[in-house]
Amino acid sequence: MANGRAEIGYTFRDCGTRLAHLYQSDPLRVLFPASGVGEPATGALVTTAGGLVGGDALSIEVAAGARTDVRIVGQAAEKVYRSAGADVRIDVGLNVGAGAWLEWLPQETIVFDSARMRRRTFVEVAESGRAMAGEMVVFGRTAMGETVRAGLVRDAWEVRRDGRLVWADALHLDERIRDRLQGVAGFDGAVAFASLVYVADAIDVALEAARDLLAAGELYTGWRAGASCPAGILVVRWIDREAVRLREAYGRFWSAFRREVADLPGVMPRLWAI
């Protein structure tokens, strides 16, 4: 069983964002590619094991100190393999200081048939801080025609502002996953879903921008997507019957949305296309 941990902390010093703390243990590694002109300080998270099996645990903590601009991206898709009974556990903690910007952009998690995964993402954002965090889950190796029939997928979020819980949400699919994926009241045949959570002070402007982007038919024909604003945060969600199409739509939205709300380059990191 693997028990990996990564801690990444940034501080504002010498008129810029600087790495202040780094801890990593197998199978987690953090790389620091060139950020690019106009981009936040970037870290790339790597799982060297090539995938996760029952009993594995990962813990990731990212702290963007006051006034920093930070982006953490996934180096590749994460794979969660079939389990004989034990759960894979993934805990993600994102802490954003006053006036800071943090992007959390993992690539898709591919859940194999009979895999068992419990993931929890905790987001703490101080006043005037902003966080843009996402996730994508693909059910099965769709290119090989694999269907996820059983297992466990639990994906839970908690968002706090200045220490106060403002939003909590969880997707829970248990042994009858195939029924939930096929049911009209469930995923209606979709094999992939994605979420984007945006936490900021001026959330009404962000909601309008998100809905305008979703309404652009040339980007989103063939998907189901929607944006809402529960408890003063923005939540955007997609489902799709084609995993590749969802990934493409998600990347286009992410790049356009960051440009609208943060005046950042409207492009995805190079790792996204590798």
Buried (B, 14 or more C-beta within 10 A) or exposed (E): EBBBBBBBBBBBEEEEBBBBEEEBEEBBBBEEEEBEEEBBBBBBBBBEBEBBBBBBBBBBBBBBBBBBBBBBBBBBBBBBBBBEEEBBBBBBBBBBBEBBBBBBBBBBBBBBBBBBBBBBBBBBBBEBBBBBBBBBBBBBBBEEEBBBBBBBBBBBBBBBBEEEEBBEBEBEBEEEBBEBBEEEEBBEEBBBBBBBBBBBEEBEEBBEBBBEBBEEEEBBEEBBBEBEBEEBBBBBBBBBBBBEBBBBBBBBBBBBBBBBBBEBEEBBBEBBEE
